[in-house]
Amino acid sequence: MRLRLHRFVRRRPAHPSDLAGRVCSELAAELPDEDVGEDLDDCLANYRLGSKPRCEEAEYLALVQDAIDRLAEGE
């Protein structure tokens, strides 16, 4: 019996910029009312705590941090 490893190996985008573009596009789709740029660290650095209702703020910050983590891990 032969195992097909290609099913278990994650494919990475050909270029890191492809990954960043895809992650930012997905984040923009999840946060349609926000101005999400390519530099997600700026989104967090420029965000003013308390500028949104608490539950929206927590969701926004969690989504942006998740996107940053995905980029760092190369997902």
C-alpha positions in Angstrom: 0.0 0.0 0.0 1.4 3.4 -1.0 0.8 6.5 1.0 0.2 9.7 -0.9 1.9 12.3 1.2 0.8 15.2 -1.0 -2.6 15.0 0.7 -0.9 15.6 4.1 1.5 18.3 3.1 0.2 21.9 3.2 0.9 23.8 0.0 2.4 27.2 0.5 1.8 30.0 -1.9 4.6 30.5 -4.5 5.3 34.0 -3.1 4.9 35.3 0.4 3.1 38.4 -1.0 0.4 36.0 -2.4 -0.2 34.8 1.2 -0.3 38.3 2.5 -2.8 39.4 -0.2 -5.0 36.3 0.5 -5.0 36.8 4.3 -5.8 40.5 3.9 -8.6 39.8 1.4 -10.1 37.3 3.8 -9.8 39.7 6.7 -11.4 42.5 4.6 -14.3 40.2 3.8 -14.8 39.4 7.5 -14.6 43.1 8.4 -16.4 44.9 5.5 -16.8 48.2 7.4 -13.1 48.5 8.3 -10.2 49.9 6.3 -7.8 46.9 6.3 -4.5 47.6 4.7 -1.6 45.3 3.8 0.3 46.1 7.1 -1.8 44.4 9.8 0.6 45.5 12.5 -0.4 49.1 11.7 -4.1 48.1 12.2 -3.3 47.2 15.7 -0.8 50.0 16.4 -3.2 52.7 15.2 -6.3 51.2 16.8 -7.8 53.3 19.7 -9.1 51.1 22.5 -12.7 51.9 23.4 -13.5 53.3 20.0 -16.0 50.4 19.4 -18.5 48.6 21.6 -16.7 46.0 23.7 -17.9 42.9 21.8 -17.1 44.4 18.4 -13.7 45.6 19.6 -12.8 42.1 20.9 -13.9 40.5 17.7 -11.9 43.0 15.6 -8.8 42.6 17.6 -9.0 38.8 17.6 -9.5 38.7 13.8 -6.6 41.0 13.1 -4.3 39.1 15.5 -5.4 35.8 14.0 -4.5 37.2 10.5 -1.1 38.3 11.8 -0.5 34.9 13.4 -1.4 33.2 10.1 1.1 35.3 8.2 3.8 34.5 10.8 3.1 30.8 10.5 3.0 30.9 6.7 -0.6 29.5 6.5 
